[in-house]
Amino acid sequence: MSPALLTRAPREAALLAVGEHRSAHELTNADLAARLDTSDEWIRRRTGIRTRRVAAPEESIVAMGVNAGAKALATAGVDPASVDLVILATCTAARPIPGLAPQVAEQLGARGAGAFDVNGGCAGFCYSLAMAADTVRAGSAETVLVVASERLTDWVDADDRSMVVLFGDGAGAAVVGAADVAASRAGTGAVGGPVGIGPVAWGHDGANAPVIEIREQFLQMQGTAVFRWATTSLVPVARRACELAGIEPADLAALVPHQANLRILESMARSLGAPDAVLARDVVDNGNTSAASVPLALARLVGSGEVESGDLALLFGFGAGLTYAGQVVRIP
Ligand code: COA
């Protein structure tokens, strides 16, 4: 590293664009009730979920990630060849070796990029976004593509009514670059603003790892324990992410928590004290897609116009590990 780089002032990082991949194949509550001892009414009351997406065999983690990543890069106007780093958040790969980020990078044409996987459970996207932002701040990269891609349905027992109702497949992506680049693209000085991508608030509860784990090939979960943990212990961490960004929860235009269950999301939103913030509700027709859920939910808010460029949003992931991570971002 040259002396000039060692002394260079850090640059602020910002989101440049987001992208998504949603499978066309739906698995509705009615489909599940037709073959299992459950009902649309039970599923909606306990989880808020109406339907979920199930990836076709050709919609691999890599293929979905490439599609979401390509859309994010196109929206950002970034040439894939100029991407310096690709981070893939996933916890549902069929095999631990090889990691899949290099294939995502290769297929996107990001041939000069570093590439690695992150397994941060359902918090994987927020962990990866923190890494991406810090990499830009440190000067190790100009542009980072963060992809989160999951096939939960490969790991859920289709006959386990307590699990199959919750989970779906999909991918989301975000392009991270320097805040001054984001501001000049938007033709405003505001996009980087006081917060492009705020510092991350993160942590773990490794002592409770067995609460969510794959046992005997299938995902198992102590649902009530997860519910209690998410609605009590995690709200102070979300507040901490706001503090680190130098804002109050009331300044937030949107809350984008991991899309685990609508009751958890609504409880967190009530406790946080952000009465005017839009709450992302992608879970209703996408189910829980683990690491992909935060970027999918964010992409929906951006695409639907429920948030505008320059708005502040809190992203917050939590899940298997147990892990959690959250940060405030400015909407690109
Ligand atoms: N349809 C009908 N009944 C069902 C059912 C279904 N799909 N799934 C479970 N049940 C039954 C159970 O068998 C149980 O029956 P029993 O009382 O006769 O034993 C009853 O419903 C209550 O089960 P319980 O697990 O106590 O329900 P719950 O109110 O805790 O709701 C969850 C279950 C999974 C919806 C809830 O615990 C939850 O959302 N937890 C958080 C899960 C989560 O988001 N995890 C992801 C974090 S990354």
Boltz pocket constraint, residues with backbone or C-beta under 6 A from the ligand:
constraints:
  - pocket:
      binder: B
      contacts: [[A, 37], [A, 38], [A, 39], [A, 42], [A, 43], [A, 46], [A, 47], [A, 122], [A, 161], [A, 162], [A, 163], [A, 165], [A, 221], [A, 222], [A, 223], [A, 224], [A, 226], [A, 227], [A, 260], [A, 261], [A, 264], [A, 288], [A, 318], [A, 319], [A, 320]]
      max_distance: 6.0
